[in-house]
Amino acid sequence: MQKVYFLSLGCPKNLVDSEILSALLYEAGFEIVEEPKEAKIFLLSTCAFIKPAIEESIEAILELAQKKQPGKKLIVIGCLVERYREKLISLFPEVDAWFGLKSLATLPKWLKQPFLPCLLLGGSGWQQEHYLKRLPSNPFTAYVKIAEGCSNHCTFCTIPVIRGRLKSRPIEDVYEEVELLVAQGIKEVILVAQETTAYGIDIYGKPCLSKLIQQLEKTGVTWLRVLYTHPKHIPPLIEVFSTCQHLTPYLDIPIQHIDTKVLKAMGRGMTEKEIRQTLIQLREELPEVKLRTTVMVGFPNETQVAFKKLLSFLKEIEFDHLGVFKYSPEEGTQAFKWEDRVPEGMKEQRYQEVMELQKQIVRKKHKNYIGKEQPVFIEKLEEDCVGMGRTPWQAPEIDGQVYITKGAFSLGEIKKVKITDANDYDLIGVID
């Protein structure tokens, strides 16, 4: 049995690809090991969305190449391959093969043949049978990819270049996968796509995320969470939160900015007024739903006035969770050739201002939880406390968590935790 060291970088959508491929490798007779020294084959799944992700992928290639002894092979797959294609072959001669996203299903069979250097990009991509074979890397939580690619034309985004246009999976296919995951013991299902609220437009002629959620309620999943929603498609979801008891009170709505001129330059398809109305409607009709957003600072032509407007808006809305990125000019995007770029030092300053403001907002919100009980999904044991978990309004990896200092529980349980303290991002509590 050949041993494979599999390193996966990037977003939850990339993680789903890696879990499916892991299952196919196992089915083909390969063993996935934890240490590179144990393996004959190094397999690296890459991200290439923005410059820092590209740098991380390249660093990983070089590190694995240094560990590659005679007789061992290094195969690189995923988004970096799709974005740069033939350019990679001459840049990294130590890599034995490159596989694009659509060709991943053929990789296990290819590995059993004599190794020949190659670049494979074509193929049919994942089929329903592949999704049903996947091996979730977490015993309690699983991401479910409901669509691939994106048909929006944001001027800063590389996703259409890397993953193509929107291609939704049929409702019945997603339902079948979630039903199987629940039967395997998965308690939290997180729906992901490049833009989940665009789900279904390509096959049903209109957005169908609400309909999908209503169907998935029937699977018996304990927590159902949705990431990466676009503000222009939020209003139809409001009713779903009132009728679906398993849907977590949490919405991830990347607004990117609030200044109308910046939004237009970004190609976001919304104005400040429209975004403001949507978020105010959410706060009024669904006060229990916690909101997360992502914003970008330093986009070309972002004036100081526009930035201050963004800060003022964030202070007004008080998002429960927030991520901030410094604009990175990406080759292949419309904005790449634009002039009037914001200096790097100013980008950093604006980044720090947003982060400091959000810390103040979170500190104030966290004080309101002290002394109250919150349902917590317990998923880890920690050395410096009893355990760690998340509330329904904390998504894994990107939001804070709850450290439990006292109490009895089993991993995978949802327990009432009394919050006793808090810091900038996390909560601390006990189980009575």
N, C-alpha and C positions, 0 to 999 in steps of 0.2 A: 504494500500500500504506500503510494507516494505521499509525502508530507508537504503541506502548503502553509506558508506563513502569509496571512491575509491582513493587510492594513487598509482600513477604510477611512478616508478623510471627507469632510464636507457636511452637507445638510441632511435633514431627515429623508429627503427624497433619494439621496445617494445611499443612505443607510438601507433603505428598502431594496435597492438594486443589489447591494452587497449581501443582504440576507437571502435573497432569491438565489444568487449565484452560489452562496455557501451551501445551500440545499442541493443544488445541481451537482456541485463538486462532491459532496458526501454521497449522493446517489450514484455517482460515477466511480466511486471507490477511493476517493482521495480523503486524506485526514488533514484537518486544519489544526495547526499547532500554535502555541502562544509565543514561542521564541524563534527568531530567525535562524539561530544556530542548529535547530532541529530539522529545518526544512530544506528540501531540494529545490523548491519553487517559491520565489517571492512574488506575491501578487499585490499590487498597489492600486487602490481605487482613488482617483484624484478629483479635486474640485478646481474650477477655473473661473468662477463667477466674477471675482474682483482681484486686483493685484495682490493683496495679502494672501488670498487663497492660492493663487498661482505660485507665489514664493514658497508657501508651505509645501505644495506638491513637489516643486523642484528640489527643495531641501530633502524631502523624503526619498526622492529618486536617488539623489547623490549618496545619502546615508546607506540605503539598501545596496547600492552599487559597490560601496566600500566593503560591505559584508559578504558580497557574492564571491564565493570561492570557486575554483575550477569545478565544472560539472553542475553548478547551480545555475538557475535561470531567473531572470527578472522580467515580469510582464506588467505593463502599465495599462490601466483601463480607465474609462470614464470621461469626465467633462474636459479635462486637459487635452485628451486625444481628439475629441470632437472639435475643440476650438482651434488647435494649431496643426493638427494632421501631419502632412508630409514634412513640415518644418522641424518636427521633433526628431526625426530619424538621424539627421546629421549632427544635431545638437547633443544627443545622448546615445552614442554608439554602444554604451554598456547595457542598454535595454535590448532584450531579445525579441520582444514583440509588443505591439500596440493594438488594443482593441477598443473600438468605439462603442457607444451605448447600444446600438441596434444589433451588434454582433455578439453580445455577451452570452447569449444562449448557446452559442457554438463553442465557447471556450473549453468546457470540460472535455469534449470530444477531441478538440485540437491538441490539448495537453497530452493525450494518450498517443499521439503520433510523433514521429521524429521532429525535433524542433527545427524550424526554419524561420529566420527573421522575416517579419511581415508587419503590415499595417492593414487591419481589417476594420472597415467602417460600415459595410452594408449588412443587411439582415432584416428580419421582420420584427425585432424587438421582443419584449416580453409578451407572452400569451397568457390566457387565463389559467392554464394548467401550471404555469410557472409560479404565479401568485399563490396558488393553493399548496405549493410545495415548500414555500419559504420557511426559514428557521428564525423566528424572532430572537434577537439578541438579548431581550429583556423578558423575564418570565411573566411579567404582569402588564406591561405596556407595549403596544405595537403601533407604529405609524402605518397608515394605509394610504397608498397613493391612488387618488381618484382620477387623476388626469396627468398627462405628460405635456411638456412644452407650454408655449404661451403665444397668443395671437395679438397681444397688445404691442404697442410700439413706443415704449418708454425710451427716451433718447439716450439714457445712460446704461441700459441693461443689455447684457450679452446672452440672456437665456434663449431668445428666438434663434440666435446663431448656433448655440450649443445643442439645444434640445428640440428645436423646430417649433411648428405651430401647435396650437392646442389640440390635444387628442384625448377626449374623455373616455373613460371606461363605462360600459353600460351599467345601469343601476343594479340589475340582477347579478352581474359579475362582482361588483363591490359587496353586495349583500352576502353572496356566497362566501367570499373571503372573510368578512367580518364574522359571520356565523361560525365558520371553522375556527377562527382565532378564539372566539368566546368558548367554544367547546374544548379548546386546548388549555383553557385557564386564564386567558388574557382578560383583564378587568378594565383596562383603559385603552380605548382606540382613539387615535389622533388622526383626523383626516388632513391630508396635505396634497398640495399641487402647487404650481407656480402662483396661481390665483384660484383659490377654491371656489369663489363666488362666480367664476366664469364656467364652472362645471356644467356640462350638458349642452352648451350653446351649439357646439359643432354637430351633435347627433340628435338633439331634440328641438333645436331651433330657438331655444330660450334657456336662461339659467335655471338649473334644476337642483341646486344644492338643498333647498328646503325640502323638496320631495325625497331626495336621497336620505336626509336626516330622519324624516318621518318613517321611512322604510327600515332604517337601521335600528330604530327604537325597538323593533320587534325581535331583534336578535338576543335581547336580554343583556346587552353590554352594560356594565356598571357605570362607567363614565365615558361619555362621547365628547370629544373636544375638536374644535375646528381652528386651523391656523391659516394665515395668509389670505385674508379676505380684503377685497377692494371696497373702499367706502361707497362707490357708486352703486354697488349691488347689496348694500346692507339692509335697507328698509324691508324687503320681503322676508328677511330672517327674523324680524322682531316677533311675529306671531309664533314662529317655531319655538322660541324660547319659553313661551307661555304654555305650550302644549306638550313638549317633549321633556319628560322628567329626568332622563338620563343625560341630557345635554348640559355640560358644565357651564356655570354662569361666567363665561369668559369669552371675549372676542379679541382676536388679533387683527388690527386694522392698520396696516402701514400707510400713513398719509404722505410720507416723504417730506412734505413742506406745507405751508399754509398760504404763503404769498402767491397771489394769482399769476403774476408774471413768471415767477419761478416754476409754478405748477405747469403753466403752458409750455415753457421751455423744456420741461421734463417730459412732456407728452402724457400727462396723467389724466387728462380728460375731465377735470373737475376744477371748479373755482373755489376760492376761499369761502364764499357764501354757501355753496352747496355742501362742502365738508362740514362747515360749522352747523348747518341745519341738521345734517345727519347725526352728528355726535350729540347735539342738544336733544334731539328726538330720542336717541338711545338712553341718555341720562334720565330723561323724563319718564319714558315708558318702561324701561328695564333698569331701575336703579340698583338692583342687586347684581347686575352683570358687570364684572371688572373688565376694564379696557386696557389693551396693550397696543402700542404703536411703534413704528420705526420712522425716524427722520434722518435726513441727509443735510449736512452742512458743507458749505464751500462749493456748491454747484456754480458753474460759470455764470457770471453776472448776478450772483447773489449779493446784493448791496447790504450795507450795514443796516439800512432801514428795513429791508426784507428780513434780515436775520433777527432784528429786535422784534419784528412782528411775530416771528416764529416763537421766540422766547415768551412773549406776552400771551400767545395762544396756549402754549404748554402750561403756563401758570394758571390760565383761566380754566382749562379743561381738567387739569390734574389727572393725567393718565395714571393708572395703577402700576403699569409696567411700561418701560420705554427702552428702546435700543437706538443708538445714534451712530451713524457712519460718516466718515469724511469722504467727500466725493473723490473717486478715483477715475481718471480718464482711461477708458477701456477701448483698445483697438477693435474696430468693427462696429462701434456704436456711432450714432449720429453726432453725439456731443464730443467725440474724441478730437475732432479738428477745430472745435470752437476756440476762439480767443477769449480775452478778458477773464482769464482764470484767476481764481482767488489764490493768493500766496499761501504756501504750505503752513507758514507760521500763523497766519490768520485762521486757517482751517482748524488748526490745533487749538487755538484760543477759543474759537466758537464751540468746538467739541467739548472743551472743559467747562464752558459756561452752561451748556445744556446738561451735562452730567451733574454739575453741582446743583442746578435747579431741581433736577429730578430727585437727587438725594434728599433735598429738603422736603419735597412733596411726599416721598415715601416715608420719611421719618414721621411726618405728621399723621399719615394714614395708619402706620403701624401702631402708634400710640392708642388708637381707637380699638385695637384688637386685644390689648393687654387686659387680662381679667375675664375674657370671654372664651367660650369654647368654639373650636373649629373642627369640622371633619377633616381628617388627615389620612391620606393614602400612604401607608408605611411601606417603604421599598428598600431600605438599606440599614445595615448595622454600622455604627461609627465607633471608632476607638475612644474618642473623647466624650461620648455621650451614649445614651441607651440606643437611640436609633434616629433615623431621618426619614422625612416624608414630605408630602406636598398637599396643600389644600386644593379644592376644585379650581381655584383661580390662580394656580401656579403651574405653568407648563414645564415639563422637564428640560433641563439644560439652560433655558433662556431666562427663567424667572428665579425668584428666591426659593427657599425651602424652609421646612420646620424642623428644628433640632429638638428631640425629645430627651429630656434629662432624667425622667423617672416614669416608671409604669411598665405594665406587662402587655405584650402584643405578639402577634405572629406576622412575618413578612407577608405582604399582600393584603393585609386587613385594612379596613377603613375604620379608624377609631376617633372618638371625641378627644381632642387635646385642648387643655386649658392653657392659653397663652400667658406666659409669665414675664416675658421680656422680648426685646427686639433690637436689631441693629439696622444698618443702612439697607440691607436687602433681605435678611432672613428673620424668621420668628423663632422663639424659644418657648417650649411648653412642657407640660407634664400630663400624664394619663393618670387620673385618680383611681 
